[in-house]
Amino acid sequence: AYINQRKLNSEIKTMSSQIVEYKNQVDQWFNLVNDFNNAIKELGDVQNWTTAMQRDMKIIHETLTNTQKSVTSAQQQ
């Protein structure tokens, strides 16, 4: 019985250290996935920003075009 108990204790120690290694590996994977998700979110933020900038630039372009047409029309009168 004593020999079996020593074998069990030895296996428990081995399994405990393997569990710690696996936990550390899972923690690293979790951090990598978190970093990846944050990078994806930042890309989404950049895309939203560029879309907003394109919309704003289109409005500015249309406003300047209309202003130029109005000035040209007023000068011709």
N, C-alpha and C positions, 0 to 999 in steps of 0.2 A: 504494500500500500504506500509505503514511504517513497519508493522508486517512482511509482505512478504519479504521486503528488509532485515530486521534483520535476518530472517530465511536463506535467500540466503547468507548473509555475514557469518553467522555461518557455513553453509555448505561449503562455499568456504574455510574458515579457516581449517575446518576438512579435507577437500580434500587436501589442501596444505600441511598439516603436514603428511598426508598419502603418498603423492607423495614424500616428502623428505625421509620418511622411506623406501619406495620402491626403491628410487634412491640409498640410502645407501646400501640396500641389493643387488641391482644389481651391485654396485661397488665392494662389497665383492665377489660376484660370479665371476665377471670379473677378479679380482685379483687371485682367486683360479684357474680359467681356465688358466690364464697366467702362474702361477706357475707350473701347471700341464704340459702345453706345453713346458716350459723350461726344466722340468724334462725329458720329452720324448726326447727332442733334445739332452740332455746330455747323455741319454742312447744310442741314435744313435751315438753320438760321441765316446762313449766307445766301442760300437760294431765295428765302423770303425777302431778305434785304435787297438783293439784285432785282427781284421782281418789283418791289416797291420803287426802287430807283428808276427802273425802266418806265414804270407808269408815270412817275413824277417828271422824268425827262420828256416823255411824250406830251404831257400837259404843258410843260414849259415851251416846247417846240411849237405846239399848236397856238399857244398864247402869243408867242413872238411872231409867228406867221400871220396871225390875224391882225396884230398890231401893225406889222409892216404893210399889210394890205390896206388897212385903214389910213395910215400915214400917206401912202402912195395915192390912194383915192382922194384924200383931202388936198394933196399938192396939185393934183390934176384939175381941181375945180377952180 
